Amino acid sequence: MLDDLVKERVDDKKPRHEGLTLTVDKLESFDKENFEILAPFIDQIKIYNTYPLLISDNLLQKRISFYHDYGIKVSTGSTLTEYAISENSLDKFITECSRIGFDIIEIGENSIDLDVDKKKRISDSIHSTDLKFNWKIGKKDPRHQIGIDLTLLKIDEAIKVGAKKVILEANEGINVGIYDQNGSIIWNYVAALTAKYPPSTFIFEAPLAMQQSSLIAEFGQRVNLAEITIDNVASVESQRRGFLSKASFGMTFSQKEIGGGPASKFIYYLIKTKHPIEQGDLIGITHLPRRTVQSAIEDLKNQGFIIERNSLDDSRRKVYYPVKSEWL
């Protein structure tokens, strides 16, 4: 329907490498006919927590096979992997996962601490089978968050042992990882991570609709998102294609041309090529009056082409980024 108006996905065929949507199976019932509609938009499903231990092997294999029929990879949860590690049963766990049909083992350090040598042994054990792994960074408990510096260190370690992407822990999306006590994104935190690694490195857990919308608006359709409920899969895919949702806060990719005068277009060009950049730098480069630059910035913000963030060097100062980041 209206095919000529629908924005195509860059990676429209599975297996995708960017724009991944990861959801969770909590053993709820679902309508198989509806799932058939949504399946092309789902890349991975994680069988939640230690739930695989509650299911017979036969039923678990049947469930995994159902997902495979739709081209969806199936992952364990990091809680189950941590349990196996703490019980000194990792090798057996890996063997069982391969036998039953899992594609991916998710590894985290929510309740355990692993040095880089231990991480290397774990990754080597997984790579010795036909399985892949997702490495998750962060803690679930809001009282025990690890901060930006330690997060960056653990990302370094995960990549060093072979992780292609890392998942950023969000738990319920409140006061954990890149989210504050209101569930809003701490953009300084995200900026610190993406200053060192391209956004494609990360799979952002985003349980809340407003988080999904904000991350898609910031990074575009190729952003990797996890913890998307089945009910929200269609909304996420719609926003990847450029359509608004109730949580989109007025940000859209439907507008292709910058409105306004030459000053707005010039300021946008500078922000796009030199971001992050402060208003004072824009004034210095362009030699335009402060009022003209301020008006252009407000115009571009209202059109959804740029975003304003606090400077990492001085939180009292503002810097500007293009909404469609250069990594796209």
PAZAPA-4460 file (N, C-alpha, C; in steps of 0.05 Angstrom, whole numbers, plus 32768, in hexadecimal, padded with zeros to 4 digits):
% residues 328
    n_x    n_y    n_z   ca_x   ca_y   ca_z    c_x    c_y    c_z   seq   type   mol
   8011   7FE8   8000   8000   8000   8000   8012   8019   8000     1      M     A
   800D   802B   7FED   801C   8044   7FEB   803A   803F   7FEC     2      L     A
   8043   802B   7FDD   805F   8023   7FDE   8072   803A   7FD8     3      D     A
   806A   804C   7FC7   807C   8062   7FBF   807F   8077   7FD5     4      D     A
   806F   8076   7FEA   8071   8089   8000   807F   807E   8018     5      L     A
   8085   8064   8017   8092   8057   802E   80B0   8058   802B     6      V     A
   80BD   8061   8040   80DA   8062   8041   80E6   8046   8043     7      K     A
   80F6   803E   8030   8102   8023   8031   8117   8021   8047     8      E     A
   8119   8009   8052   812E   8004   8065   8148   8000   8057     9      R     A
   815E   800A   8062   8178   8005   8056   817F   7FE7   8056    10      V     A
   817A   7FDA   806D   817D   7FBD   806F   8161   7FB1   8070    11      D     A
   8156   7FAC   8058   813A   7FA2   8058   8138   7F84   805A    12      D     A
   814F   7F76   8056   814E   7F59   8057   815D   7F4F   8070    13      K     A
   8152   7F3B   807C   815F   7F2E   8092   8172   7F18   8088    14      K     A
   8189   7F13   8096   8191   7F20   80AF   819C   7F3C   80AA    15      P     A
   8192   7F4F   80BA   819B   7F6B   80B8   81B4   7F6F   80CA    16      R     A
   81C3   7F83   80C3   81DB   7F8A   80D3   81D6   7FA4   80E2    17      H     A
   81C4   7FB5   80D8   81BD   7FCE   80E5   819E   7FD0   80E7    18      E     A
   8195   7FE2   80F8   8179   7FE6   80FB   816B   7FCD   8107    19      G     A
   8179   7FC1   811A   816F   7FA8   8126   8159   7FAE   813A    20      L     A
   8145   7F9E   813B   8130   7F9F   814F   8130   7F85   815E    21      T     A
   8135   7F87   8178   8136   7F6F   818A   811F   7F71   819D    22      L     A
   8110   7F5B   819F   80FA   7F59   81B1   80FE   7F43   81C5    23      T     A
   80EA   7F3F   81D7   80ED   7F2C   81ED   80D5   7F1A   81EE    24      V     A
   80DA   7F00   81F2   80C6   7EEC   81F6   80C4   7EE6   8214    25      D     A
   80AE   7EEE   8220   80AA   7EE9   823D   8095   7ED2   8240    26      K     A
   8093   7EC2   822C   8081   7EAA   822B   8064   7EB2   822C    27      L     A
   805E   7ECB   8223   8042   7ED2   8220   8037   7EC6   8207    28      E     A
   801D   7EC2   8206   8010   7EB9   81ED   800E   7ED1   81DA    29      S     A
   800E   7ECB   81C0   800B   7EE0   81AC   7FFC   7ED5   8194    30      F     A
   7FF1   7EE7   8185   7FE2   7EE0   816D   7FF5   7ED9   8156    31      D     A
   7FF6   7EC1   814D   8009   7EB9   8139   8005   7EC7   811E    32      K     A
   7FEC   7ECE   8118   7FE7   7EDC   80FF   7FF3   7EF8   8100    33      E     A
   7FEF   7F06   8117   7FFB   7F20   811B   801A   7F1F   811B    34      N     A
   8024   7F09   8128   8041   7F06   8129   804D   7F04   810D    35      F     A
   803F   7EF6   80FB   8048   7EF3   80E0   804C   7F0E   80D2    36      E     A
   803A   7F21   80D9   803C   7F3C   80CD   8055   7F4A   80D8    37      I     A
   805A   7F47   80F2   806F   7F56   8100   808B   7F49   80FC    38      L     A
   808B   7F2F   80F6   80A5   7F20   80F5   80BA   7F2D   80E3    39      A     A
   80B3   7F38   80CB   80C8   7F44   80BA   80D7   7F5B   80C8    40      P     A
   80CB   7F67   80DD   80D7   7F7E   80EA   80E7   7F76   8103    41      F     A
   80E7   7F5C   810A   80F5   7F53   8122   810D   7F43   811A    42      I     A
   8124   7F4B   8126   813E   7F3E   811F   8145   7F28   8133    43      D     A
   8141   7F2E   814D   8148   7F1B   8162   8132   7F1B   8177    44      Q     A
   812E   7F03   8183   811D   7F00   819A   812D   7EF3   81B0    45      I     A
   812B   7EFF   81C7   8138   7EF4   81DF   8124   7EE6   81F0    46      K     A
   8129   7ECD   81F7   8117   7EBF   820A   8120   7EC7   8226    47      I     A
   810E   7ED5   8233   8114   7EE6   824A   811E   7ED6   8262    48      Y     A
   8132   7EE3   8270   813A   7EDB   828A   8143   7EBE   828B    49      N     A
   813B   7EAF   829F   8142   7E92   82A1   812A   7E81   8298    50      T     A
   8117   7E8D   8289   80FF   7E7F   8280   8105   7E65   8270    51      Y     A
   811B   7E64   8260   8120   7E4B   8252   8123   7E32   8265    52      P     A
   812A   7E38   827E   812D   7E22   8291   8112   7E17   829A    53      L     A
   80FD   7E26   8295   80E2   7E1E   829D   80D3   7E0E   8288    54      L     A
   80DF   7E0B   8270   80D2   7DFF   8259   80E0   7DE5   8252    55      I     A
   80D1   7DD1   824A   80DD   7DB8   8241   80EE   7DBE   8228    56      S     A
   8102   7DAE   8223   8113   7DB1   820B   8102   7DB0   81F2    57      D     A
   80EF   7D9E   81F2   80DE   7D9B   81DA   80CE   7DB4   81D3    58      N     A
   80C1   7DC0   81E8   80B2   7DD8   81E4   80C4   7DF0   81DD    59      L     A
   80DB   7DF1   81EA   80EE   7E07   81E4   80F8   7E06   81C8    60      L     A
   80FF   7DEE   81BE   8107   7DEA   81A3   80F1   7DF2   818F    61      Q     A
   80D9   7DEA   8196   80C2   7DF1   8185   80BE   7E0F   8183    62      K     A
   80C1   7E1D   8199   80BE   7E3A   819A   80D4   7E48   8189    63      R     A
   80EC   7E3E   818D   8103   7E4A   817E   80FF   7E45   8160    64      I     A
   80F7   7E2D   8159   80F2   7E26   813D   80DD   7E38   8130    65      S     A
   80C9   7E3F   8140   80B4   7E51   8136   80C0   7E6B   812E    66      F     A
   80D1   7E77   813F   80DE   7E90   8138   80F1   7E8D   8120    67      Y     A
   80FF   7E77   811F   8111   7E73   8108   8102   7E73   80EE    68      H     A
   80EA   7E69   80EE   80DA   7E68   80D5   80D5   7E84   80CA    69      D     A
   80D7   7E98   80DB   80D3   7EB4   80D3   80ED   7EC3   80D0    70      Y     A
   8103   7EB5   80D1   811D   7EC2   80CD   8126   7ED2   80E5    71      G     A
   811D   7ECA   80FD   8123   7ED9   8115   8138   7EC9   8126    72      I     A
   814E   7ED6   812D   8162   7EC9   813E   8157   7EC9   815B    73      K     A
   815F   7EB4   816A   8155   7EB1   8185   816D   7EB1   8199    74      V     A
   816A   7EC1   81AE   817F   7EC6   81C1   8177   7EBD   81DD    75      S     A
   818A   7EB5   81ED   8186   7EB2   820A   8186   7ECE   8216    76      T     A
   817D   7ECF   822F   8181   7EE8   823F   819B   7EE7   824E    77      G     A
   81A5   7EFE   8255   81BF   7EFF   8264   81BC   7EF4   8280    78      S     A
   81A4   7EF5   828C   81A0   7EEA   82A7   81A6   7ECD   82A7    79      T     A
   819C   7EBE   8293   81A0   7EA2   8291   81BE   7E9B   828E    80      L     A
   81CC   7EAB   827D   81E8   7EA6   8278   81F8   7EAC   8292    81      T     A
   81F1   7EC1   82A0   81FF   7EC7   82BA   81FB   7EB0   82CE    82      E     A
   81E3   7EA5   82CE   81DD   7E8F   82E0   81EE   7E77   82D9    83      Y     A
   81F1   7E71   82BF   8202   7E5A   82B7   821F   7E5F   82BF    84      A     A
   8228   7E78   82BC   8244   7E7E   82C3   8248   7E7B   82E1    85      I     A
   8236   7E86   82F0   8238   7E84   830E   8237   7E68   8318    86      S     A
   822A   7E56   8309   8228   7E3A   8311   823E   7E29   8304    87      E     A
   8252   7E36   82F8   8268   7E28   82EA   825F   7E14   82D5    88      N     A
   824A   7E1C   82C7   823E   7E0A   82B3   823D   7E17   8298    89      S     A
   824F   7E2A   8292   824D   7E39   8279   8250   7E27   8261    90      L     A
   8264   7E15   8261   8269   7E04   824A   8251   7DF2   8244    91      D     A
   8245   7DE7   8259   822D   7DD7   8255   8216   7DE8   824B    92      K     A
   8214   7E00   8255   81FF   7E12   824D   8201   7E18   822F    93      F     A
   821A   7E1E   8226   821E   7E24   820A   8217   7E0C   81F8    94      I     A
   821F   7DF5   8201   8219   7DDD   81F2   81FB   7DD8   81F0    95      T     A
   81EC   7DDC   8206   81CF   7DD9   8206   81C2   7DEE   81F4    96      E     A
   81CB   7E06   81F5   81BF   7E1B   81E5   81C2   7E15   81C7    97      C     A
   81D9   7E0A   81BF   81DE   7E03   81A4   81CC   7DEC   819C    98      S     A
   81C9   7DD8   81AD   81B9   7DC0   81A7   819B   7DC7   81A4    99      R     A
   8192   7DD9   81B5   8175   7DE0   81B6   816E   7DF2   819E   100      I     A
   8181   7E02   8194   817B   7E12   817D   817E   7E30   8180   101      G     A
   8188   7E39   8198   818D   7E55   819B   81A2   7E5E   8187   102      F     A
   81A0   7E78   817F   81B4   7E83   816C   81C8   7E95   817B   103      D     A
   81BF   7EA1   8191   81CF   7EB6   819E   81CE   7EB2   81BC   104      I     A
   81E5   7EB5   81C9   81E6   7EB6   81E6   81EB   7ED3   81EF   105      I     A
   81DA   7EDD   8200   81DE   7EF8   820B   81ED   7EF6   8225   106      E     A
   8202   7F06   8227   8214   7F06   823E   8213   7F21   824C   107      I     A
   8211   7F22   8266   8212   7F3B   8275   8221   7F38   828F   108      G     A
   8224   7F4F   829D   8232   7F4E   82B7   8221   7F5D   82CB   109      E     A
   8207   7F56   82CB   81F5   7F63   82DF   81FB   7F5A   82FB   110      N     A
   81FF   7F40   82FE   8203   7F35   8319   821E   7F28   831D   111      S     A
   822F   7F29   8308   824A   7F1E   8309   825E   7F32   82FD   112      I     A
   8277   7F2E   8303   828C   7F3F   82F7   82A0   7F2D   82E9   113      D     A
   82A5   7F33   82D0   82B7   7F23   82BF   82CF   7F33   82B6   114      L     A
   82E7   7F29   82BB   82FE   7F37   82B0   8301   7F30   8292   115      D     A
   8313   7F3E   8285   8314   7F3B   8267   831D   7F1F   825F   116      V     A
   832E   7F12   8270   8336   7EF7   8269   831F   7EE4   826A   117      D     A
   830E   7EE7   827F   82F6   7ED6   8281   82E3   7EDB   826A   118      K     A
   82E1   7EF4   8262   82D0   7EFB   824B   82DA   7EEE   8232   119      K     A
   82F5   7EED   822F   8301   7EE1   8217   82FB   7EC3   8216   120      K     A
   82FD   7EB6   822D   82F8   7E99   822E   82DA   7E94   8228   121      R     A
   82C8   7EA5   8232   82AC   7EA1   822C   82A7   7EA4   820E   122      I     A
   82B1   7EB9   8202   82AD   7EBE   81E6   82B9   7EA8   81D5   123      S     A
   82D0   7E9E   81DC   82DD   7E88   81CD   82CB   7E6F   81CF   124      D     A
   82C0   7E6A   81E6   82AF   7E52   81EA   8296   7E54   81D8   125      S     A
   828A   7E6C   81D7   8272   7E6F   81C6   827A   7E6D   81A8   126      I     A
   8290   7E79   81A1   8299   7E79   8185   82A0   7E5D   817B   127      H     A
   82A6   7E4B   818E   82AD   7E2F   8187   8294   7E20   817D   128      S     A
   827D   7E2B   8181   8264   7E1F   8178   8259   7E30   8161   129      T     A
   8240   7E2B   8159   8234   7E3B   8144   8224   7E53   814F   130      D     A
   8229   7E59   8168   821B   7E6F   8175   8229   7E89   8173   131      L     A
   821A   7E9F   8175   8224   7EBA   8177   821F   7EC4   8194   132      K     A
   822A   7EDC   819A   8223   7EE7   81B4   821E   7F05   81B2   133      F     A
   820C   7F0F   81C4   8208   7F2B   81C9   8212   7F32   81E4   134      N     A
   8223   7F47   81E6   822D   7F4E   8201   821E   7F66   820B   135      W     A
   8213   7F64   8223   8204   7F79   822F   8214   7F88   8244   136      K     A
   8213   7FA3   8243   8222   7FB4   8255   820E   7FC2   8268   137      I     A
   8214   7FC2   8282   8204   7FD1   8295   81F7   7FC0   82AA   138      G     A
   81EC   7FCD   82BE   81DE   7FC1   82D5   81C1   7FC7   82D5   139      K     A
   81B1   7FB5   82DE   8194   7FB9   82DF   818B   7FCB   82F6   140      K     A
   8199   7FC9   830C   8191   7FD7   8325   8199   7FF5   8323   141      D     A
   8185   8007   8324   818C   8024   8323   81A0   802D   8338   142      P     A
   81A2   801E   834E   81B4   8026   8364   81D1   801F   835E   143      R     A
   81D5   800F   834A   81F0   8005   8345   81F8   8008   8327   144      H     A
   81F6   8021   831E   81FE   8027   8302   821C   802A   8300   145      Q     A
   8227   8025   82E8   8244   8023   82E6   8251   803D   82DA   146      I     A
   8241   8050   82D0   824D   8069   82C7   8259   8067   82AB   147      G     A
   8260   807E   82A0   8269   807F   8284   8284   8072   8281   148      I     A
   8297   8079   8292   82B2   806F   828F   82B4   8050   8290   149      D     A
   82A6   8045   82A3   82A6   8027   82A6   8297   801B   828F   150      L     A
   8281   8028   8286   8272   801E   826F   8285   801D   8256   151      T     A
   8294   8032   8251   82A6   8032   823B   82BB   801D   823D   152      L     A
   82C6   8018   8255   82D9   8003   8259   82CE   7FE8   8253   153      L     A
   82B5   7FE3   825C   82A9   7FC9   8257   82A1   7FC5   8239   154      K     A
   829B   7FDB   822C   8297   7FD9   820F   82B1   7FD2   8201   155      I     A
   82C7   7FDF   8209   82E1   7FD8   81FE   82E7   7FBA   8202   156      D     A
   82E2   7FB0   8219   82E8   7F94   821F   82D6   7F81   820E   157      E     A
   82BC   7F88   820B   82AA   7F77   81FC   82B3   7F76   81DF   158      A     A
   82BB   7F8D   81D4   82C3   7F8E   81B8   82DE   7F7F   81B5   159      I     A
   82EF   7F81   81C9   8309   7F73   81C8   8306   7F55   81C6   160      K     A
   82F1   7F4A   81D3   82ED   7F2D   81D2   82DA   7F24   81BC   161      V     A
   82D3   7F37   81A9   82C5   7F2E   8191   82A9   7F37   818E   162      G     A
   829F   7F48   81A0   8283   7F51   819E   8281   7F64   8186   163      A     A
   826E   7F5F   8174   8269   7F70   815D   8258   7F88   8166   164      K     A
   8246   7F84   8178   8235   7F99   8183   8232   7F94   81A1   165      K     A
   822C   7FA9   81B0   8227   7FA6   81CD   820B   7FB1   81D3   166      V     A
   81FD   7FA3   81E5   81E3   7FAC   81EE   81E6   7FBD   8207   167      I     A
   81D9   7FD4   8207   81DA   7FE6   821E   81C1   7FE1   8230   168      L     A
   81C7   7FD7   8248   81B2   7FCF   825B   819F   7FE7   8261   169      E     A
   8185   7FE1   8263   8172   7FF6   826B   815E   7FEC   827F   170      A     A
   815C   7FD2   8284   8148   7FC6   8295   812C   7FD0   828E   171      N     A
   811F   7FDF   82A0   8104   7FE9   829A   8105   8005   828D   172      E     A
   811D   800F   8288   811F   8029   827A   811E   8041   828C   173      G     A
   8121   803D   82A6   8120   8053   82BA   8139   8052   82CB   174      I     A
   8148   8069   82CA   815F   806C   82DC   8175   8057   82D9   175      N     A
   8177   804D   82C1   818B   8038   82BB   8199   803F   82A1   176      V     A
   81B4   803C   82A1   81C3   8041   8288   81C0   805D   827D   177      G     A
   81B7   805F   8264   81B6   8079   8257   819C   8087   825D   178      I     A
   818B   807D   8270   8171   8089   8276   8171   8094   8293   179      Y     A
   8164   80AB   8296   8162   80B8   82B0   814A   80AE   82BF   180      D     A
   8144   80BB   82D6   812E   80B2   82E7   8113   80B5   82DB   181      Q     A
   8111   80C4   82C5   80F8   80C8   82B7   80F6   80B7   829E   182      N     A
   810B   80A8   8298   810B   8098   8280   8115   80A7   8268   183      G     A
   811D   80C0   826C   8128   80D0   8256   8145   80C8   8251   184      S     A
   814E   80CC   8238   8169   80C5   8231   817D   80DA   823B   185      I     A
   8193   80D0   8248   81A8   80E2   8250   81BB   80E5   8238   186      I     A
   81B6   80FA   8229   81C4   80FD   820F   81E2   8101   8213   187      W     A
   81EB   810D   8229   8208   810F   822D   8215   80F3   822F   188      N     A
   8207   80E1   823C   8210   80C5   823F   8212   80B8   8223   189      Y     A
   81FD   80BB   8214   81FE   80B0   81F9   8214   80BC   81E8   190      V     A
   8217   80D7   81EA   822B   80E5   81DB   8247   80DB   81E2   191      A     A
   824C   80D5   81FB   8266   80CB   8204   826C   80AF   81F7   192      A     A
   8257   809F   81F5   825B   8084   81EA   825F   8086   81CB   193      L     A
   824E   8096   81BE   8250   8098   81A1   8267   80A9   8197   194      T     A
   8274   80B8   81AA   828C   80C6   81A3   82A3   80B3   819E   195      A     A
   82A2   809C   81AC   82B8   8088   81A9   82B1   8072   8195   196      K     A
   8297   806A   8194   828E   8055   8182   8277   805F   8172   197      Y     A
   8275   8056   8159   825E   805D   8148   8244   8052   8154   198      P     A
   822E   805F   8151   8215   8055   815D   820E   8039   8154   199      P     A
   8218   8030   813D   8212   8015   8134   821E   8000   8146   200      S     A
   8231   8008   8157   823D   7FF5   816A   8229   7FEC   817F   201      T     A
   8215   7FFD   8184   8203   7FF8   819B   81E8   7FED   8193   202      F     A
   81DD   7FDD   81A5   81C1   7FD6   81A5   81B5   7FE2   81BE   203      I     A
   81A5   7FF7   81BA   819A   8005   81D0   8181   7FF7   81DB   204      F     A
   8181   7FEE   81F3   8168   7FE5   81FF   8156   7FFE   8203   205      E     A
   813E   7FFD   81FA   812C   8014   81FA   8110   800A   8200   206      A     A
   810A   8004   8219   80EF   7FF8   821F   80D8   800B   821B   207      P     A
   80DD   8025   821E   80C7   8039   821C   80C4   8045   8201   208      L     A
   80AB   804A   81F8   80A6   8054   81DD   80B5   806E   81D8   209      A     A
   80B5   8080   81EC   80C3   809A   81E8   80E1   8096   81E3   210      M     A
   80EC   8082   81F0   8109   807C   81EC   810E   8072   81D0   211      Q     A
   80FC   8061   81C6   80FF   8057   81AB   80FD   806E   8197   212      Q     A
   80EA   807F   819B   80E6   8096   8188   80FE   80A8   8188   213      S     A
   8108   80AE   81A0   811F   80C1   81A2   8138   80B5   8195   214      S     A
   813D   809C   8199   8155   8090   818E   8153   808E   816F   215      L     A
   813B   8088   8165   8138   8087   8148   813B   80A3   813C   216      I     A
   8130   80B7   814A   8132   80D3   8141   814F   80DC   8140   217      A     A
   815E   80D3   8154   817A   80DB   8157   818C   80CD   8143   218      E     A
   8189   80B2   8140   819C   80A2   8131   8191   8097   8117   219      F     A
   8177   809B   8112   816C   8092   80F9   8164   8074   80F9   220      G     A
   815B   806B   80E2   814F   8050   80E0   8163   803A   80E6   221      Q     A
   817D   803F   80E5   8191   802A   80EA   8197   8025   8107   222      R     A
   818B   8034   8119   8190   8030   8135   8187   8014   813E   223      V     A
   8196   8007   814F   8190   7FEC   8159   8182   7FEF   8174   224      N     A
   816A   7FE3   8176   815A   7FE5   818E   8152   7FCA   8199   225      L     A
   8153   7FC8   81B4   814C   7FAF   81C1   8136   7FB5   81D6   226      A     A
   812B   7F9F   81E1   8116   7FA0   81F5   80FD   7FAD   81E9   227      E     A
   80F8   7FA8   81D0   80E0   7FB2   81C3   80CA   7F9D   81C6   228      I     A
   80B4   7FA5   81D2   809E   7F92   81D5   8091   7F8C   81BA   229      T     A
   8085   7F75   81B8   8077   7F6E   81A0   8063   7F83   8198   230      I     A
   8055   7F8F   81AC   8041   7FA4   81A6   804D   7FBD   819A   231      D     A
   8068   7FC1   819E   8074   7FDA   8195   8085   7FD5   817B   232      N     A
   8086   7FBD   8171   8097   7FB7   815A   808E   7FC7   8142   233      V     A
   8073   7FC8   813D   8069   7FD6   8125   806E   7FF4   8128   234      A     A
   806C   7FFF   8140   8071   801B   8144   808E   8022   813E   235      S     A
   80A0   8011   8148   80BD   8016   8143   80C3   8014   8126   236      V     A
   80B8   8000   8118   80BD   7FFE   80FB   80B2   8016   80EC   237      E     A
   809B   801F   80F4   808F   8036   80E7   80A1   804F   80E9   238      S     A
   80AC   8053   8101   80BE   806A   8105   80D8   8066   80F6   239      Q     A
   80E2   804E   80F3   80F9   8049   80E3   80F4   8052   80C6   240      R     A
   80DB   804E   80BD   80D4   8055   80A2   80CC   8072   809E   241      R     A
   80CD   8082   80B4   80C8   809E   80B2   80AD   80A8   80BA   242      G     A
   809C   8097   80C6   8081   809F   80CE   8081   80A6   80EC   243      F     A
   8070   80B9   80F3   806E   80C2   810E   805F   80AE   8120   244      L     A
   8065   80AE   813A   8055   809F   814D   804D   80B3   8163   245      S     A
   803C   80AA   8175   8034   80BB   818B   804B   80C4   819C   246      K     A
   8061   80B4   819D   8078   80BA   81AE   808E   80C9   819F   247      A     A
   8089   80D1   8187   809F   80DC   8176   80A6   80F9   817D   248      S     A
   8096   8106   818D   809C   8122   8195   80A0   8134   817D   249      F     A
   8091   812F   8168   8092   8140   8150   80AA   813D   813F   250      G     A
   80BC   8129   8144   80D4   8126   8134   80CE   8112   811E   251      M     A
   80D6   8119   8106   80D0   8108   80EF   80E5   810A   80DA   252      T     A
   80E8   80F5   80CA   80FB   80F5   80B4   80ED   80FA   809A   253      F     A
   80D2   8100   809B   80C3   8104   8082   80CC   811D   8073   254      S     A
   80D4   8132   8082   80DC   814B   8076   80F8   8147   806A   255      Q     A
   80FB   814C   8050   8114   8148   8042   8124   8161   803E   256      K     A
   8117   8178   803C   8124   8191   8036   8122   81A4   804F   257      E     A
   8138   81B3   8053   8138   81C6   8069   8129   81DF   8061   258      I     A
   8116   81E6   8072   8107   81FF   806C   8116   8217   8078   259      G     A
   810D   822E   8071   811A   8246   807B   812D   8253   8067   260      G     A
   813B   8268   8070   814D   8277   805F   8168   826B   805C   261      G     A
   817A   8279   804E   8196   826F   804A   81A5   826B   8064   262      P     A
   819F   827C   8079   81AE   8279   8092   81A8   825E   809F   263      A     A
   818F   8255   809F   8189   823B   80AA   8197   8225   809C   264      S     A
   8198   8226   8082   81A5   8211   8072   81C3   8211   8077   265      K     A
   81CF   8229   8079   81EC   822B   807E   81F2   8221   809A   266      F     A
   81E3   8229   80AE   81E8   821F   80C9   81E5   8201   80CB   267      I     A
   81D1   81F6   80BD   81CD   81D9   80BD   81E6   81CB   80B1   268      Y     A
   81F0   81D6   809B   8208   81CA   808E   821F   81CA   80A1   269      Y     A
   8223   81DF   80B0   8239   81E0   80C3   8235   81CC   80DA   270      L     A
   821D   81CB   80E5   8217   81B8   80FA   821B   819B   80F0   271      I     A
   8213   8195   80D8   8215   817A   80CD   8232   8172   80C9   272      K     A
   8243   8186   80C2   825F   817F   80BB   8272   8183   80D3   273      T     A
   826A   8192   80E7   827C   8198   80FD   8272   8191   8118   274      K     A
   825D   8181   811A   8251   817B   8134   8263   816A   8146   275      H     A
   8260   816D   8161   824F   8180   816E   825C   819C   816D   276      P     A
   824B   81B0   816B   8255   81CC   8168   8244   81DF   8179   277      I     A
   8251   81F3   8185   8243   8206   8195   8239   821D   8185   278      E     A
   8226   822C   8190   821B   8243   8183   8231   8258   817E   279      Q     A
   8242   825C   8192   8258   8270   818F   826A   8269   8177   280      G     A
   8270   824F   8174   8280   8247   815D   8272   824D   8142   281      D     A
   8258   8248   8142   8249   824E   812A   824A   826B   8123   282      L     A
   8248   827C   8137   8249   8299   8133   8265   82A1   8128   283      I     A
   827A   8295   8135   8295   829B   812C   829B   8293   8110   284      G     A
   8291   827B   8108   8296   8272   80ED   8287   8281   80D8   285      I     A
   826D   8287   80DE   825C   8293   80C9   825E   82B2   80C9   286      T     A
   8266   82BE   80E0   8266   82DB   80E3   824A   82E7   80E1   287      H     A
   8236   82D6   80E6   821A   82DF   80E6   8213   82EB   8101   288      L     A
   8200   82FD   8102   81F7   8307   811C   81ED   82F1   812E   289      P     A
   81F1   82F4   8148   81E8   82E0   815B   81CA   82DA   8158   290      R     A
   81BA   82EF   8154   819D   82EB   8152   8197   82DA   8139   291      R     A
   81A5   82DD   8123   81A0   82CE   810B   81A7   82B0   8110   292      T     A
   81BE   82AB   811D   81C6   8290   8123   81B2   8283   8136   293      V     A
   81AA   8291   814B   8197   8286   815E   817C   827F   8150   294      Q     A
   8173   8291   813E   815A   828C   8130   815D   8274   811D   295      S     A
   8174   8270   8110   8178   8259   80FF   8178   823F   810F   296      A     A
   8185   8240   8126   8186   8228   8137   816A   8220   8140   297      I     A
   815A   8234   8149   813F   822E   8152   812E   8223   813B   298      E     A
   8132   822E   8123   8123   8225   810C   812A   8208   8106   299      D     A
   8144   8201   8106   814D   81E6   8100   8144   81D2   8116   300      L     A
   8143   81DB   812F   8139   81CA   8144   811B   81C4   8140   301      K     A
   810C   81D9   813A   80EF   81D6   8136   80E9   81C4   811E   302      N     A
   80FA   81C4   8109   80F6   81B3   80F2   80FF   8197   80F7   303      Q     A
   810E   8192   810D   8117   8177   8114   8131   816F   8106   304      G     A
   8141   8183   80FD   815A   817C   80F0   8172   817B   8103   305      F     A
   8170   8189   811A   8186   8189   812C   817B   8185   8149   306      I     A
   818E   817D   815B   8187   817A   8177   819B   818A   8187   307      I     A
   8192   8193   819E   81A3   81A2   81B1   81AA   8191   81C9   308      E     A
   81C3   8190   81D1   81CB   8180   81E8   81DE   8191   81F9   309      R     A
   81E1   818A   8213   81F5   8196   8224   8211   818D   821B   310      N     A
   8224   819F   821C   8240   8198   8215   824B   8185   822A   311      S     A
   825A   8171   8221   8268   815E   8234   827D   816D   8244   312      L     A
   8289   8182   8239   829E   8190   8246   8293   81A4   825A   313      D     A
   827C   81AF   8255   8270   81C4   8267   8252   81C2   8264   314      D     A
   8244   81B7   8278   8228   81B2   8276   8217   81CC   8274   315      S     A
   8224   81E3   8278   8216   81FD   8275   8214   8206   8258   316      R     A
   8224   81F9   8247   8225   8201   822B   8216   81ED   821A   317      R     A
   820B   81F6   8204   81FB   81E6   81F2   820B   81E0   81D8   318      K     A
   8208   81C7   81CE   8214   81C0   81B5   81FE   81B4   81A3   319      V     A
   8203   81B3   8189   81EE   81AB   8176   81F8   8195   8164   320      Y     A
   81E6   8182   815F   81EB   816B   814E   81D5   8169   8138   321      Y     A
   81DB   815E   8121   81C6   8158   810E   81B6   8140   8117   322      P     A
   819C   8140   8113   818B   8129   811B   8194   8110   810D   323      V     A
   8198   8112   80F3   81A1   80FB   80E3   81C0   80FA   80E5   324      K     A
   81CA   80E9   80F7   81E6   80E8   80FC   81F6   80DF   80E4   325      S     A
   8210   80E6   80E4   8221   80E1   80CD   8226   80C3   80C9   326      E     A
   8222   80B3   80DE   8228   8097   80DA   8214   8089   80C8   327      W     A
   81FD   8096   80C3   81E9   808B   80B0   81F3   808E   8094   328      L     A
***
